Amino acid sequence: MAFLFALRMGLLGGLAMLFWMALLGLPIAFFFCWLVGGPMLWHVMRKEIGWPAAAGWGAAIALSIAMISIVIGRYRGWRQSLDPNSYSQIGGGDKIRQVDGILTPYGWWYLAERTVLFVLLGVAVALVIKWAIGAPETVIQPDETQIGSP
């Protein structure tokens, strides 16, 4: 969406706007992703996990982020629907997703579809991270019976 806005402003103005959006938006996005995903990732990384557990945790983190986004979006939509002076529609023709902040049946389907794709992306990212990190290094603990022995 930011890219389309930038194209409308012209190439030079658009690139400048995209630069500022990225400069301000990316740190905020990274902060909130770590705010939600960081504690879960810290909990998971305390011990070695297998491939299924990595995929499960990737899905859980992505689903948590998606649910927070959905709750905030639906709350904002509900607040918009209470304003009698407001009218908005997202989509057109047979693909109207939202009217006055309230999702249509197609809008709910679209939201579910996008949420599933986001969770699958979270699983893929978790599996890539598991692959990149690999197995933990084994640390050899000294045997207590040998300590102090000649």
C-alpha positions as CSV (number, residue, x, y, z in Angstrom):
1,M,0.0,0.0,0.0
2,A,2.8,2.4,0.8
3,F,4.4,1.5,-2.6
4,L,1.2,2.5,-4.4
5,F,1.0,5.7,-2.5
6,A,4.6,6.4,-3.4
7,L,3.9,5.8,-7.1
8,R,1.0,8.3,-7.0
9,M,3.4,11.0,-5.6
10,G,5.9,10.6,-8.4
11,L,9.1,8.7,-8.5
12,L,11.3,11.1,-6.6
13,G,8.7,12.1,-4.0
14,G,7.6,8.5,-3.8
15,L,11.1,7.2,-3.0
16,A,11.5,9.9,-0.4
17,M,8.2,8.9,1.2
18,L,9.1,5.2,1.1
19,F,12.4,6.0,2.8
20,W,10.8,7.8,5.6
21,M,8.1,5.2,6.0
22,A,10.7,2.4,6.2
23,L,12.9,4.5,8.5
24,L,10.1,5.1,11.0
25,G,8.0,1.9,10.5
26,L,10.6,-0.8,10.5
27,P,12.0,-0.1,14.0
28,I,8.4,0.0,15.4
29,A,7.5,-3.3,13.6
30,F,10.7,-5.0,14.9
31,F,10.1,-3.7,18.4
32,F,6.5,-5.1,18.6
33,C,7.5,-8.4,17.0
34,W,10.2,-8.9,19.7
35,L,7.7,-7.7,22.3
36,V,5.4,-10.5,21.4
37,G,7.8,-13.1,20.0
38,G,10.8,-12.5,22.2
39,P,9.6,-14.0,25.4
40,M,8.3,-17.1,23.6
41,L,11.6,-17.4,21.7
42,W,13.5,-17.0,25.0
43,H,11.5,-19.8,26.5
44,V,11.9,-22.1,23.5
45,M,15.7,-21.5,23.2
46,R,16.4,-22.7,26.8
47,K,16.7,-26.3,25.6
48,E,17.2,-28.2,22.3
49,I,14.0,-28.6,20.4
50,G,13.2,-30.8,17.5
51,W,11.8,-30.0,14.1
52,P,8.1,-30.5,15.0
53,A,8.5,-28.4,18.1
54,A,10.2,-25.6,16.1
55,A,7.3,-25.7,13.6
56,G,4.8,-25.6,16.5
57,W,6.5,-22.7,18.2
58,G,6.7,-20.8,14.9
59,A,3.0,-21.3,14.4
60,A,2.3,-20.2,18.0
61,I,4.3,-17.0,17.7
62,A,2.8,-16.1,14.4
63,L,-0.7,-16.9,15.6
64,S,-0.2,-14.8,18.7
65,I,0.9,-11.8,16.5
66,A,-2.1,-12.4,14.2
67,M,-4.6,-12.6,17.0
68,I,-3.4,-9.4,18.5
69,S,-3.7,-7.7,15.1
70,I,-7.2,-9.1,14.5
71,V,-8.4,-8.0,18.0
72,I,-7.1,-4.5,17.4
73,G,-8.6,-4.4,13.9
74,R,-12.0,-5.7,14.9
75,Y,-12.1,-3.2,17.9
76,R,-11.3,-0.3,15.6
77,G,-14.0,-1.6,13.1
78,W,-16.5,-1.8,15.9
79,R,-15.7,1.7,17.0
80,Q,-16.1,2.9,13.5
81,S,-19.4,1.2,13.1
82,L,-20.8,3.2,16.1
83,D,-20.1,6.5,14.4
84,P,-23.3,7.5,12.4
85,N,-21.4,10.1,10.3
86,S,-18.9,7.6,9.0
87,Y,-19.2,5.5,5.9
88,S,-16.6,3.3,4.4
89,Q,-16.3,0.3,2.2
90,I,-13.3,-1.9,1.5
91,G,-13.5,-3.9,-1.7
92,G,-15.9,-3.7,-4.5
93,G,-18.3,-5.8,-6.6
94,D,-18.7,-9.3,-5.2
95,K,-15.5,-8.9,-3.1
96,I,-16.6,-6.4,-0.5
97,R,-14.6,-7.2,2.6
98,Q,-15.8,-4.5,5.1
99,V,-18.6,-2.0,5.4
100,D,-18.5,0.6,8.1
101,G,-15.8,-1.3,9.9
102,I,-17.8,-4.6,10.1
103,L,-16.5,-7.5,8.1
104,T,-18.7,-9.2,5.5
105,P,-18.7,-13.0,5.1
106,Y,-16.2,-12.6,2.3
107,G,-14.2,-10.3,4.7
108,W,-14.1,-13.0,7.3
109,W,-13.0,-15.6,4.7
110,Y,-10.3,-13.2,3.5
111,L,-9.1,-12.6,7.0
112,A,-9.0,-16.3,7.8
113,E,-7.1,-17.0,4.5
114,R,-4.5,-14.3,5.3
115,T,-4.1,-15.5,8.9
116,V,-3.4,-19.1,7.7
117,L,-0.8,-17.8,5.2
118,F,0.8,-15.7,8.0
119,V,0.9,-18.7,10.4
120,L,2.4,-20.9,7.6
121,L,5.0,-18.2,7.0
122,G,5.8,-18.3,10.8
123,V,6.3,-22.1,10.6
124,A,8.6,-21.6,7.6
125,V,10.6,-19.0,9.3
126,A,10.9,-21.1,12.5
127,L,12.1,-24.1,10.4
128,V,14.7,-21.9,8.6
129,I,15.9,-20.6,12.0
130,K,16.1,-24.2,13.3
131,W,18.1,-25.2,10.2
132,A,20.4,-22.2,10.5
133,I,21.1,-22.7,14.2
134,G,21.5,-26.4,14.0
135,A,22.1,-28.8,16.9
136,P,23.5,-27.2,20.1
137,E,27.1,-27.7,20.9
138,T,27.6,-30.3,23.5
139,V,29.4,-29.1,26.6
140,I,31.3,-31.8,28.5
141,Q,30.7,-31.5,32.2
142,P,33.6,-32.7,34.4
143,D,32.8,-35.9,36.4
144,E,32.7,-35.0,40.0
145,T,34.4,-38.2,41.1
146,Q,37.5,-37.3,39.1
147,I,37.8,-33.8,40.6
148,G,40.8,-33.7,43.0
149,S,42.0,-37.2,41.9
150,P,45.7,-37.5,40.7
